[in-house]
Amino acid sequence: MRVLGLVVHEKELLELQYLLKREMQEILLDLNDERIERVIKRAMKERYRILFKLLTKVAPQSEYAQFAVSYRREMKQ
């Protein structure tokens, strides 16, 4: 495991949060698409997990709380 530091301005941090949340919302929508194969959905869930962990590091709890519920629900399926 590597530990990396990152210095960003407030505006850049907000943009990073926005991009992460938008990508996670897209994944949640795609997980409900029955046309997508199970193996692809498994990869999407892994990507969601990684993005969620990253979001928890760059956003306050109030910003990622809604994704935590979706995270738990989707990972159980």
N, CA, C and O atoms as a DFTB+ gen file, in Angstrom:
308 C
 N C O
     1  1       0.854      -1.184       0.000
     2  2       0.000       0.000       0.000
     3  2       0.892       1.236       0.000
     4  3       1.856       1.329       0.760
     5  1       0.551       2.170      -0.861
     6  2       1.262       3.441      -0.922
     7  2       0.421       4.531      -0.285
     8  3      -0.808       4.502      -0.342
     9  1       1.086       5.474       0.311
    10  2       0.413       6.643       0.851
    11  2       0.825       7.827      -0.008
    12  3       2.010       8.138      -0.128
    13  1      -0.147       8.475      -0.595
    14  2       0.118       9.621      -1.453
    15  2      -0.568      10.851      -0.893
    16  3      -1.634      10.756      -0.284
    17  1       0.038      11.987      -1.097
    18  2      -0.570      13.245      -0.692
    19  2      -1.011      14.005      -1.924
    20  3      -0.456      13.830      -3.008
    21  1      -1.999      14.840      -1.753
    22  2      -2.526      15.609      -2.872
    23  2      -2.949      16.969      -2.357
    24  3      -3.692      17.072      -1.381
    25  1      -2.473      18.006      -3.015
    26  2      -2.847      19.362      -2.643
    27  2      -3.714      19.918      -3.760
    28  3      -3.284      20.015      -4.909
    29  1      -4.944      20.282      -3.403
    30  2      -5.875      20.845      -4.380
    31  2      -6.554      22.069      -3.789
    32  3      -6.679      22.213      -2.573
    33  1      -6.981      22.929      -4.669
    34  2      -7.752      24.099      -4.240
    35  2      -9.182      23.666      -3.956
    36  3      -9.612      22.593      -4.380
    37  1      -9.909      24.502      -3.241
    38  2     -11.295      24.194      -2.883
    39  2     -12.149      23.922      -4.123
    40  3     -12.952      22.989      -4.136
    41  1     -11.973      24.726      -5.148
    42  2     -12.752      24.563      -6.376
    43  2     -12.441      23.212      -7.032
    44  3     -13.344      22.547      -7.541
    45  1     -11.174      22.810      -7.018
    46  2     -10.787      21.515      -7.580
    47  2     -11.357      20.368      -6.759
    48  3     -11.765      19.344      -7.307
    49  1     -11.382      20.541      -5.458
    50  2     -11.942      19.521      -4.577
    51  2     -13.435      19.336      -4.854
    52  3     -13.922      18.206      -4.912
    53  1     -14.147      20.424      -5.021
    54  2     -15.577      20.349      -5.334
    55  2     -15.802      19.660      -6.681
    56  3     -16.746      18.885      -6.834
    57  1     -14.947      19.939      -7.641
    58  2     -15.065      19.304      -8.946
    59  2     -14.791      17.799      -8.837
    60  3     -15.476      16.999      -9.474
    61  1     -13.817      17.421      -8.052
    62  2     -13.521      16.004      -7.833
    63  2     -14.700      15.299      -7.178
    64  3     -15.067      14.196      -7.585
    65  1     -15.292      15.919      -6.176
    66  2     -16.473      15.352      -5.525
    67  2     -17.612      15.186      -6.518
    68  3     -18.281      14.153      -6.537
    69  1     -17.830      16.200      -7.340
    70  2     -18.898      16.158      -8.334
    71  2     -18.681      15.009      -9.314
    72  3     -19.610      14.255      -9.605
    73  1     -17.463      14.874      -9.821
    74  2     -17.165      13.816     -10.788
    75  2     -17.363      12.427     -10.186
    76  3     -17.917      11.538     -10.832
    77  1     -16.912      12.248      -8.958
    78  2     -17.086      10.956      -8.295
    79  2     -18.563      10.625      -8.101
    80  3     -18.998       9.509      -8.385
    81  1     -19.327      11.595      -7.617
    82  2     -20.761      11.352      -7.380
    83  2     -21.498      11.086      -8.686
    84  3     -22.375      10.225      -8.739
    85  1     -21.155      11.807      -9.721
    86  2     -21.813      11.605     -11.015
    87  2     -21.513      10.213     -11.571
    88  3     -22.413       9.532     -12.064
    89  1     -20.271       9.797     -11.492
    90  2     -19.905       8.465     -11.981
    91  2     -20.607       7.373     -11.167
    92  3     -21.050       6.368     -11.723
    93  1     -20.705       7.573      -9.861
    94  2     -21.379       6.593      -9.014
    95  2     -22.872       6.525      -9.333
    96  3     -23.455       5.441      -9.314
    97  1     -23.487       7.645      -9.622
    98  2     -24.905       7.660     -10.002
    99  2     -25.121       6.909     -11.316
   100  3     -26.101       6.180     -11.466
   101  1     -24.210       7.090     -12.253
   102  2     -24.305       6.378     -13.529
   103  2     -24.191       4.865     -13.324
   104  3     -24.909       4.091     -13.956
   105  1     -23.299       4.460     -12.452
   106  2     -23.141       3.033     -12.168
   107  2     -24.421       2.476     -11.553
   108  3     -24.874       1.396     -11.931
   109  1     -25.002       3.207     -10.611
   110  2     -26.245       2.747      -9.981
   111  2     -27.357       2.588     -11.007
   112  3     -28.128       1.630     -10.948
   113  1     -27.440       3.511     -11.936
   114  2     -28.459       3.398     -12.990
   115  2     -28.193       2.168     -13.860
   116  3     -29.119       1.426     -14.190
   117  1     -26.950       1.956     -14.225
   118  2     -26.600       0.823     -15.087
   119  2     -26.787      -0.520     -14.378
   120  3     -27.072      -1.522     -15.034
   121  1     -26.636      -0.558     -13.080
   122  2     -26.817      -1.817     -12.352
   123  2     -28.265      -2.298     -12.422
   124  3     -28.536      -3.488     -12.258
   125  1     -29.177      -1.390     -12.660
   126  2     -30.593      -1.761     -12.779
   127  2     -30.979      -2.164     -14.200
   128  3     -32.118      -2.565     -14.441
   129  1     -30.057      -2.062     -15.127
   130  2     -30.317      -2.410     -16.523
   131  2     -30.187      -3.927     -16.699
   132  3     -29.104      -4.489     -16.537
   133  1     -31.280      -4.563     -17.026
   134  2     -31.301      -6.023     -17.146
   135  2     -30.536      -6.531     -18.362
   136  3     -30.225      -7.719     -18.441
   137  1     -30.231      -5.655     -19.304
   138  2     -29.506      -6.070     -20.508
   139  2     -28.019      -6.275     -20.247
   140  3     -27.329      -6.897     -21.055
   141  1     -27.528      -5.765     -19.140
   142  2     -26.101      -5.873     -18.823
   143  2     -25.830      -7.212     -18.141
   144  3     -26.531      -7.596     -17.205
   145  1     -24.819      -7.905     -18.613
   146  2     -24.488      -9.234     -18.094
   147  2     -23.976      -9.172     -16.662
   148  3     -23.461      -8.152     -16.205
   149  1     -24.134     -10.294     -15.969
   150  2     -23.773     -10.400     -14.564
   151  2     -22.287     -10.116     -14.326
   152  3     -21.938      -9.438     -13.359
   153  1     -21.422     -10.620     -15.185
   154  2     -19.982     -10.423     -15.009
   155  2     -19.617      -8.943     -15.136
   156  3     -18.726      -8.460     -14.437
   157  1     -20.295      -8.232     -16.016
   158  2     -20.066      -6.800     -16.176
   159  2     -20.557      -6.053     -14.941
   160  3     -19.907      -5.118     -14.473
   161  1     -21.694      -6.467     -14.423
   162  2     -22.225      -5.831     -13.218
   163  2     -21.291      -6.038     -12.024
   164  3     -21.154      -5.157     -11.176
   165  1     -20.658      -7.199     -11.968
   166  2     -19.713      -7.460     -10.883
   167  2     -18.544      -6.467     -10.953
   168  3     -18.106      -5.939      -9.931
   169  1     -18.054      -6.225     -12.159
   170  2     -16.974      -5.255     -12.352
   171  2     -17.442      -3.843     -12.008
   172  3     -16.685      -3.052     -11.446
   173  1     -18.683      -3.534     -12.345
   174  2     -19.240      -2.223     -12.034
   175  2     -19.357      -2.026     -10.523
   176  3     -19.100      -0.935     -10.013
   177  1     -19.740      -3.075      -9.815
   178  2     -19.834      -2.996      -8.354
   179  2     -18.468      -2.762      -7.735
   180  3     -18.341      -2.010      -6.769
   181  1     -17.451      -3.400      -8.286
   182  2     -16.091      -3.195      -7.787
   183  2     -15.651      -1.749      -8.027
   184  3     -15.039      -1.128      -7.157
   185  1     -15.960      -1.230      -9.187
   186  2     -15.624       0.164      -9.495
   187  2     -16.374       1.106      -8.552
   188  3     -15.800       2.080      -8.065
   189  1     -17.647       0.822      -8.293
   190  2     -18.439       1.638      -7.375
   191  2     -17.796       1.633      -5.986
   192  3     -17.703       2.670      -5.330
   193  1     -17.359       0.460      -5.555
   194  2     -16.721       0.339      -4.240
   195  2     -15.466       1.213      -4.162
   196  3     -15.244       1.903      -3.167
   197  1     -14.664       1.177      -5.199
   198  2     -13.441       1.978      -5.225
   199  2     -13.772       3.470      -5.228
   200  3     -13.164       4.244      -4.488
   201  1     -14.724       3.870      -6.049
   202  2     -15.118       5.279      -6.112
   203  2     -15.718       5.750      -4.788
   204  3     -15.478       6.876      -4.354
   205  1     -16.500       4.874      -4.153
   206  2     -17.093       5.230      -2.860
   207  2     -16.005       5.464      -1.815
   208  3     -16.061       6.438      -1.065
   209  1     -15.026       4.583      -1.766
   210  2     -13.936       4.756      -0.798
   211  2     -13.171       6.046      -1.062
   212  3     -12.774       6.739      -0.125
   213  1     -12.966       6.368      -2.329
   214  2     -12.296       7.615      -2.669
   215  2     -13.143       8.816      -2.260
   216  3     -12.617       9.798      -1.737
   217  1     -14.440       8.743      -2.493
   218  2     -15.336       9.836      -2.115
   219  2     -15.313      10.069      -0.609
   220  3     -15.361      11.215      -0.163
   221  1     -15.240       9.004       0.176
   222  2     -15.204       9.173       1.635
   223  2     -13.943       9.900       2.086
   224  3     -13.909      10.457       3.183
   225  1     -12.916       9.902       1.258
   226  2     -11.664      10.572       1.622
   227  2     -11.634      12.036       1.221
   228  3     -10.840      12.811       1.755
   229  1     -12.501      12.427       0.275
   230  2     -12.443      13.804      -0.213
   231  2     -13.714      14.603       0.055
   232  3     -13.782      15.785      -0.282
   233  1     -14.718      13.975       0.653
   234  2     -15.989      14.674       0.877
   235  2     -16.436      14.494       2.327
   236  3     -16.108      13.493       2.965
   237  1     -17.181      15.463       2.840
   238  2     -17.745      15.302       4.185
   239  2     -18.823      14.214       4.175
   240  3     -19.377      13.883       3.127
   241  1     -19.102      13.677       5.334
   242  2     -20.073      12.584       5.453
   243  2     -21.423      12.954       4.864
   244  3     -22.085      12.112       4.257
   245  1     -21.828      14.173       5.030
   246  2     -23.134      14.590       4.496
   247  2     -23.188      14.463       2.972
   248  3     -24.267      14.302       2.403
   249  1     -22.045      14.532       2.318
   250  2     -21.989      14.435       0.862
   251  2     -22.031      12.991       0.361
   252  3     -22.539      12.733      -0.730
   253  1     -21.511      12.059       1.135
   254  2     -21.474      10.673       0.656
   255  2     -22.460       9.762       1.372
   256  3     -22.530       8.573       1.059
   257  1     -23.217      10.282       2.315
   258  2     -24.159       9.453       3.072
   259  2     -25.182       8.777       2.169
   260  3     -25.497       7.604       2.370
   261  1     -25.706       9.491       1.181
   262  2     -26.711       8.906       0.286
   263  2     -26.138       7.753      -0.516
   264  3     -26.862       6.823      -0.872
   265  1     -24.845       7.802      -0.805
   266  2     -24.215       6.732      -1.560
   267  2     -23.912       5.525      -0.676
   268  3     -23.776       4.408      -1.175
   269  1     -23.808       5.744       0.622
   270  2     -23.553       4.633       1.539
   271  2     -24.732       3.670       1.555
   272  3     -24.539       2.454       1.586
   273  1     -25.942       4.196       1.536
   274  2     -27.139       3.362       1.514
   275  2     -27.168       2.554       0.227
   276  3     -27.402       1.346       0.253
   277  1     -26.932       3.215      -0.896
   278  2     -26.906       2.530      -2.186
   279  2     -25.772       1.513      -2.228
   280  3     -25.919       0.428      -2.791
   281  1     -24.657       1.868      -1.637
   282  2     -23.489       0.988      -1.590
   283  2     -23.844      -0.323      -0.890
   284  3     -23.567      -1.405      -1.408
   285  1     -24.445      -0.221       0.266
   286  2     -24.821      -1.427       1.018
   287  2     -25.862      -2.257       0.275
   288  3     -25.763      -3.483       0.218
   289  1     -26.851      -1.590      -0.289
   290  2     -27.933      -2.284      -0.998
   291  2     -27.391      -3.002      -2.239
   292  3     -27.725      -4.166      -2.460
   293  1     -26.591      -2.357      -3.026
   294  2     -26.089      -2.933      -4.264
   295  2     -25.070      -4.042      -4.010
   296  3     -25.003      -5.001      -4.779
   297  1     -24.288      -3.927      -2.962
   298  2     -23.273      -4.941      -2.695
   299  2     -23.889      -6.242      -2.189
   300  3     -23.265      -7.299      -2.284
   301  1     -25.090      -6.175      -1.661
   302  2     -25.769      -7.382      -1.183
   303  2     -26.336      -8.199      -2.329
   304  3     -26.512      -9.410      -2.195
   305  1     -26.622      -7.567      -3.439
   306  2     -27.255      -8.266      -4.573
   307  2     -26.254      -9.083      -5.343
   308  3     -26.612      -9.734      -6.325
